[in-house]
Amino acid sequence: MTDLDPLLPEEGVERFLNYREPSIVESTYQNETTRLGFFLNWCELRDVNNLNDLSGRDLADFVAWRRNAIKPITLQKQLSTIRQALRWWADIEAVEDGLAEKVHAPELPDGAGARSVHLSGERANEILASLDRYQFASRNHTIVSLFWRTGMRRSEVRAIDVEDLRPDHHAINLKHRPETDTPLKNGESGERWVYLGPKWYSIIDEYLDHPDRYDVQDRYGRQPLVTSKYGRPTGDTFNKWINRVTQPCEIGPCPHDRDPATCEARVGSNQYPARCPSSRSPHALRRGAITYHLNEEVSPETVSERMDVSLEVLYEHYDARTPQEKMDVRKGNLPE
């Protein structure tokens, strides 16, 4: 058994957050602070005054305590932060090595998993074919193309300025600019050039002069690529646009036996596009794009770098391939 150095839970959390702060963006830091705050509350309730005393049974009790208060998917995220903290505390000899692996999250109910909701390659191709034919280089065509071709996050598409375009390379240069309200999730480490290719870049290029695009600046004097009449769109605005353009009735009949003329997802002052069961979010497009790249036999390492996601997170949260699809990809790389 390792000799452990006593450490108060409050001090342990403070040390861990100080370690994490330089390498994560503000929103992630705040999320982890909140999650660990619940852990400190539990320690106080259970009179845990020394991290050395934590056992697997204690952690099971913590999981049960939180399970009664939050949704399963939220619990998964909170426990991921707890595991990170436990691994770091083990490194500084405050808890037993391997204690993090004793944090077991309950199985998620069907449909609650992060990988369960994504835009399939078939639907993406149908949507893009319709946009290519009827709305070429429109705003909708542009944003769907960006999400699908690059697998970018919503915040990354929102952050693109016209000056970030690299026409000679058919690429986009993503930049972290938190001081003017467009941070990247992983900060400066998320900065990268993203290749589109001539066909996909031509959509972006023609969008610049399309009637759909407002030639405006944001409040910092920057020129966003994707605009609304008010300047740079908010994240919620991107959600509404993508929710609407991915509704099946945009390109065909409704699969839910609804009348588009009266559907709550489409009409009225209280319309809410996400109320369509088949609509998808920008994150679902990102997940679908990652899965599509993997199915097209793009190496996981290339996908990881291109989409700015670690291999561990990619496999755990983004790889929505079926077991057969995974086998088919492996089969294509095997000798005859």
Secondary structure, 3 states (H helix, E strand, C coil): CCCCCCCCHHHHHHHHHHHHHHHCCHHHHHHHHHHHHHHHHHHHHCCCCCHHHCCHHHHHHHHHHHHCCCCHHHHHHHHHHHHHHHHHHHHCCCCCCCHHHHCCCCCCCCCCCCCCCCCCHHHHHHHHHHHHHHCCCCHHHHHHHHHHHHCCCHHHHHHCEHHHEEHHHCEEEECCEHHHCECCCCHHHHCEEEECCHHHHHHHHHHCCCCCCCCCCCCCCCCECCCECCECCCHHHHHHHHHHHCCHHHCCCCCCCCCCCCCCCCCCCCCCHHHCCCCCCHHHHHHHHHHHHHHCCCCHHHHHHHHCCCHHHHHHHHCCCCHHHHHHHHHHCCCC
